[in-house]
Amino acid sequence: MRNLERLSTGIRGLDEILAGGVPEGFFVALVGMPGTGKTIACLHFINAGLALGEKAIYVTTEESRESIIRQAAQFGMDFEKAVREGRLIIIDALMRASSDEWNLNLVTVEEMLDKVIEAKKRLGLKARRLVIDSMSAFWLRAPVKAREESYTVKRILAKWNLTVYATSQYAITTGGAFGWGLEHIADGIIHFKRRIINGVLTRYIIVEKMRQTPHDLRAWEIAIIDGKGLVLLNPLTRRLEDEALPEKVSRRIKKVLSGEGQ
């Protein structure tokens, strides 16, 4: 049995908790509420491939191509040069200018897949990484189609030798996915979370699933640093539920549950 090849996430600490990276050919869902770092993780994943001489495809549905390029530049990633040199194709589903070869006129799964396959043929064998950010845009009007369409995306892309990062937005109001989300078809799930602790926004990630991988099961605090991007800081020593409570309150609850406070 040959060794499983893994692709770097572009984030050093994340590679370590994934036993070296994401297994080649996997469909990985990056899920969570807006503002938790999913897009930045996608930028790292693409940049890691470009740094190794690979080519890549990025589908953006909620930001323009220009916005993705500017955001990458903020973290020291030169996507503009990669696009100019023909090493990166950014498919823009937001602006929808018919005169642009790599824009989507209709935000549908079918048209997106057609464009991705066209881009893969154009870039050739060196195109190993694909980001779809986000899949949620394709079923905003019909969340019930999420399960069927996400399965279609995985089934078709499996034939094209691509390792896929696909993001899925969770609703701010409920903290849940739109429709069925991507979790049911994903080979891996990385959940991005956030909490307000002592009046400060704190972000976390936890690898909830990664097949064929002895991954870390802890939640890790992350930071988004200008010039660097997403950085893993440290594993949490308390539960995420406890992190949302003041330390004094958390201690009192534990005493009551253990019978000490009676």
VMD Tcl script that draws the C-alpha trace (Angstrom):
set ca {
  {0.00 0.00 0.00}
  {1.54 3.27 -1.11}
  {1.99 6.14 1.30}
  {-0.83 8.65 1.33}
  {0.31 11.95 -0.20}
  {-0.71 15.03 1.75}
  {-0.99 18.61 0.56}
  {0.10 21.41 2.87}
  {-2.62 23.71 4.14}
  {-0.11 26.56 4.04}
  {-0.61 26.99 7.79}
  {2.23 25.39 9.75}
  {0.35 24.56 12.92}
  {-2.61 23.19 10.99}
  {-0.38 20.83 9.00}
  {0.97 19.49 12.27}
  {-2.43 18.67 13.75}
  {-3.40 17.02 10.44}
  {-0.44 14.62 10.48}
  {1.22 16.55 7.67}
  {-1.63 18.08 5.71}
  {-4.77 17.24 3.72}
  {-4.79 13.89 1.88}
  {-4.58 14.37 -1.87}
  {-7.93 14.20 -3.65}
  {-9.99 14.96 -0.55}
  {-13.06 17.20 -0.48}
  {-12.66 19.32 2.66}
  {-15.48 21.47 4.06}
  {-14.50 24.65 5.90}
  {-17.61 25.58 7.86}
  {-18.62 28.33 10.26}
  {-20.12 31.76 10.67}
  {-18.87 34.79 8.67}
  {-15.72 36.47 9.96}
  {-14.15 33.35 11.41}
  {-11.22 32.98 8.97}
  {-12.46 30.52 6.35}
  {-11.49 32.60 3.32}
  {-8.04 33.33 4.73}
  {-7.47 29.59 5.24}
  {-8.43 29.14 1.57}
  {-5.88 31.76 0.51}
  {-3.17 29.91 2.44}
  {-4.11 26.62 0.78}
  {-3.85 28.08 -2.73}
  {-0.66 29.98 -1.95}
  {1.01 26.84 -0.59}
  {0.47 25.16 -3.96}
  {1.68 28.15 -5.96}
  {4.86 28.26 -3.85}
  {5.56 24.66 -4.89}
  {5.19 25.42 -8.60}
  {1.63 24.13 -8.84}
  {-1.30 25.84 -10.52}
  {-4.66 26.43 -8.89}
  {-8.31 27.41 -9.32}
  {-10.27 29.69 -6.99}
  {-14.05 30.15 -7.26}
  {-15.28 33.23 -5.40}
  {-19.02 33.76 -4.96}
  {-19.24 36.39 -2.22}
  {-16.27 38.63 -3.07}
  {-14.99 39.89 -6.40}
  {-11.80 38.61 -8.00}
  {-10.14 41.94 -7.19}
  {-11.14 41.64 -3.54}
  {-9.58 38.17 -3.29}
  {-6.35 39.45 -4.87}
  {-6.21 42.43 -2.49}
  {-6.89 40.27 0.53}
  {-4.16 37.82 -0.47}
  {-1.73 40.73 -0.89}
  {-2.53 41.85 2.66}
  {-0.98 38.59 3.86}
  {2.04 38.63 1.54}
  {0.56 36.41 -1.18}
  {0.98 37.62 -4.77}
  {-2.13 36.28 -6.47}
  {-2.07 39.10 -9.02}
  {1.25 37.85 -10.39}
  {0.05 34.25 -10.39}
  {-3.04 35.23 -12.42}
  {-0.93 37.26 -14.84}
  {1.48 34.35 -15.35}
  {-1.34 31.89 -15.97}
  {-0.74 29.86 -12.80}
  {-3.97 30.82 -11.05}
  {-7.49 31.20 -12.45}
  {-10.00 33.02 -10.24}
  {-13.59 32.34 -11.30}
  {-15.76 35.28 -10.24}
  {-19.44 34.55 -9.57}
  {-20.14 37.94 -7.98}
  {-19.46 40.52 -10.70}
  {-20.91 38.44 -13.55}
  {-19.58 40.50 -16.47}
  {-20.31 38.49 -19.61}
  {-17.23 39.91 -21.33}
  {-14.93 38.21 -18.81}
  {-13.97 34.63 -19.69}
  {-13.75 33.58 -16.05}
  {-16.96 35.12 -14.70}
  {-20.17 33.22 -14.10}
  {-23.24 34.64 -15.80}
  {-25.51 32.45 -13.70}
  {-24.76 31.41 -10.13}
  {-25.57 27.75 -10.61}
  {-23.71 24.59 -9.71}
  {-23.83 23.45 -13.33}
  {-22.18 26.60 -14.71}
  {-19.62 26.65 -11.92}
  {-18.61 23.05 -12.64}
  {-18.33 23.78 -16.37}
  {-15.99 26.70 -15.63}
  {-13.90 24.70 -13.17}
  {-13.45 21.88 -15.67}
  {-12.57 24.38 -18.40}
  {-9.99 25.98 -16.08}
  {-8.55 22.58 -15.16}
  {-8.13 21.71 -18.85}
  {-6.47 25.08 -19.47}
  {-4.03 24.73 -16.56}
  {-3.26 21.05 -17.03}
  {-1.82 18.48 -14.65}
  {-0.15 21.08 -12.43}
  {-3.56 22.29 -11.28}
  {-4.00 20.25 -8.11}
  {-5.94 22.60 -5.80}
  {-9.42 24.05 -6.03}
  {-11.22 26.43 -3.68}
  {-14.98 27.08 -3.83}
  {-15.70 30.01 -1.52}
  {-18.51 29.59 -0.78}
  {-20.87 26.80 -1.78}
  {-23.68 28.41 0.23}
  {-24.25 30.98 -2.51}
  {-25.49 28.28 -4.88}
  {-28.51 27.37 -2.76}
  {-29.52 30.63 -1.10}
  {-32.94 30.49 -2.79}
  {-33.41 26.76 -2.34}
  {-31.59 25.40 0.74}
  {-33.29 22.02 0.26}
  {-31.13 21.49 -2.85}
  {-27.89 21.68 -0.85}
  {-27.60 17.96 -0.19}
  {-28.17 16.91 -3.79}
  {-26.02 19.61 -5.36}
  {-23.08 19.25 -2.99}
  {-23.05 15.51 -3.75}
  {-23.04 16.33 -7.48}
  {-20.10 18.68 -7.05}
  {-18.05 16.08 -5.19}
  {-18.91 13.28 -7.62}
  {-17.96 15.25 -10.73}
  {-14.82 16.88 -9.33}
  {-13.52 13.51 -8.11}
  {-12.66 12.70 -11.73}
  {-10.36 15.69 -12.18}
  {-7.49 15.05 -9.74}
  {-8.25 18.06 -7.57}
  {-8.00 18.49 -3.83}
  {-10.92 20.73 -2.88}
  {-11.51 23.28 -0.16}
  {-15.19 24.27 -0.09}
  {-16.54 26.77 2.41}
  {-20.04 26.75 3.84}
  {-21.56 29.65 5.74}
  {-23.36 29.14 9.03}
  {-26.15 31.56 9.91}
  {-25.27 34.21 12.49}
  {-28.73 33.93 14.07}
  {-28.79 30.15 14.58}
  {-25.15 29.09 14.21}
  {-26.34 26.37 11.81}
  {-25.74 25.60 8.15}
  {-28.02 26.71 5.33}
  {-29.83 23.61 4.11}
  {-27.78 20.48 4.76}
  {-24.44 22.19 4.25}
  {-21.45 20.13 3.09}
  {-20.68 17.97 6.07}
  {-22.50 14.87 4.86}
  {-20.34 14.49 1.74}
  {-17.02 15.88 2.99}
  {-13.89 13.79 3.50}
  {-12.78 16.34 6.05}
  {-14.46 19.05 8.14}
  {-12.66 22.03 9.68}
  {-15.02 24.06 11.84}
  {-14.27 27.75 12.37}
  {-15.82 29.23 15.51}
  {-15.89 32.53 17.34}
  {-16.77 33.73 20.83}
  {-16.87 37.04 22.66}
  {-14.77 36.61 25.80}
  {-14.44 39.55 28.18}
  {-15.60 41.84 25.38}
  {-13.00 40.58 22.87}
  {-13.68 38.60 19.69}
  {-11.79 35.31 19.88}
  {-11.59 32.79 17.03}
  {-11.06 29.03 17.13}
  {-10.82 26.08 14.78}
  {-11.38 22.40 15.38}
  {-10.82 19.53 12.96}
  {-14.05 17.59 13.34}
  {-13.29 15.02 10.67}
  {-10.42 14.02 8.39}
  {-10.51 10.54 6.97}
  {-7.34 8.43 7.01}
  {-5.76 10.94 9.38}
  {-4.91 10.69 13.10}
  {-5.80 14.35 13.63}
  {-5.75 16.45 16.77}
  {-9.16 16.56 18.49}
  {-8.67 19.79 20.43}
  {-10.04 23.23 19.65}
  {-7.26 25.70 18.79}
  {-7.35 29.45 19.22}
  {-6.32 31.29 16.06}
  {-5.32 34.84 15.18}
  {-5.45 36.71 11.89}
  {-2.29 38.80 11.64}
  {-1.65 41.46 9.01}
  {1.28 40.42 6.82}
  {1.10 36.80 7.95}
  {-2.47 35.56 7.73}
  {-4.02 32.87 9.89}
  {-1.88 31.64 12.77}
  {-2.60 28.88 15.29}
  {-1.89 30.05 18.82}
  {-2.62 27.36 21.38}
  {-5.10 24.59 22.17}
  {-7.87 25.47 24.56}
  {-7.48 24.19 28.08}
  {-11.21 24.53 28.72}
  {-14.28 23.59 26.71}
  {-15.59 26.06 24.13}
  {-18.77 26.29 26.20}
  {-16.72 27.30 29.24}
  {-14.76 29.88 27.26}
  {-18.00 31.81 26.72}
  {-18.46 32.20 30.49}
  {-16.52 34.25 33.04}
  {-14.12 32.02 34.99}
  {-15.94 32.71 38.28}
  {-19.31 31.64 36.81}
  {-17.79 28.53 35.22}
  {-16.29 27.43 38.56}
  {-19.61 27.88 40.36}
  {-21.48 25.82 37.75}
  {-18.94 23.00 38.05}
  {-19.29 23.00 41.85}
  {-23.08 22.77 41.63}
  {-22.93 19.94 39.09}
  {-20.46 18.03 41.23}
  {-22.57 18.50 44.37}
  {-20.00 20.67 46.13}
  {-22.21 23.73 46.06}
  {-25.11 22.07 47.87}
}
mol new
graphics top color blue
foreach p $ca { graphics top sphere $p radius 0.5 }
foreach p [lrange $ca 0 end-1] q [lrange $ca 1 end] { graphics top cylinder $p $q radius 0.2 }
display resetview
